[in-house]
Structures are given as C-alpha cells and as structure tokens.
Amino acid sequence: MVYYTIYIKNLYNTTGYIDVCLTDDQLMKDYLQFLDIGIKAHRPYAIAAAGVTRGSSGSFSINLSEIAAITITSTT
C-alpha cells in the first residue's frame, strides 16, 4: 500500500490537498513520466482495501495536469 498526499491546483477546500491510499506506486510513476515527457496516463488506480473489508475495492482517477505536488509514504 502507498499513502499519497496530493496537492491539487484549484482545489477549493480548507487544505488544498487530498489523501488517498492506493495499492501500488503506479500513480507516482505516471506522474513522473508526465513531468518528464508530458504523456498523460488515462487509467484508474486501485484504492487499497481499508481494514478488514473484503471484496472489490474502488478506483481513483485524477487529471495529472491538475497536480501541483505529491508526497508518498510506502508501507511494506
């Protein structure tokens, strides 16, 4: 699991960021590729199952051009 704090341009809430826990670091890889060569990934990212929840989890999607910064914390 990878915990992301994503700072988003034009996000009008009290913090300016969202926190999400995803199953892997693919979002970070896609964001770095976007910064390097400008290719946008068009894919959903699997949200990690919370606690003892079983079954299918949800998905997360974001426009990479709207991201101002990302911080990650990986758990293994």
VENGI-V784632 format. One record per backbone hydrogen bond with DSSP energy under -0.5 kcal/mol. NH is the residue of the N-H (numbers start at 1). CO is the residue of the C=O. If there is no record, write none. Layout:
BEGIN
{{NH/CO} {NH/CO}}
END
This chain:
BEGIN
{{2/22} {3/73} {4/2} {4/20} {5/71} {6/4} {6/18} {7/5} {7/69} {8/6} {8/16} {9/66} {11/8} {12/10} {13/11} {18/6} {20/4} {22/2} {22/20} {23/46} {29/25} {30/26} {31/27} {32/28} {33/29} {34/30} {35/31} {36/32} {37/33} {38/33} {38/34} {39/33} {40/38} {45/60} {47/58} {48/21} {53/50} {60/45} {64/62} {66/63} {67/64} {68/7} {69/7} {71/5} {73/3} {75/1}}
END
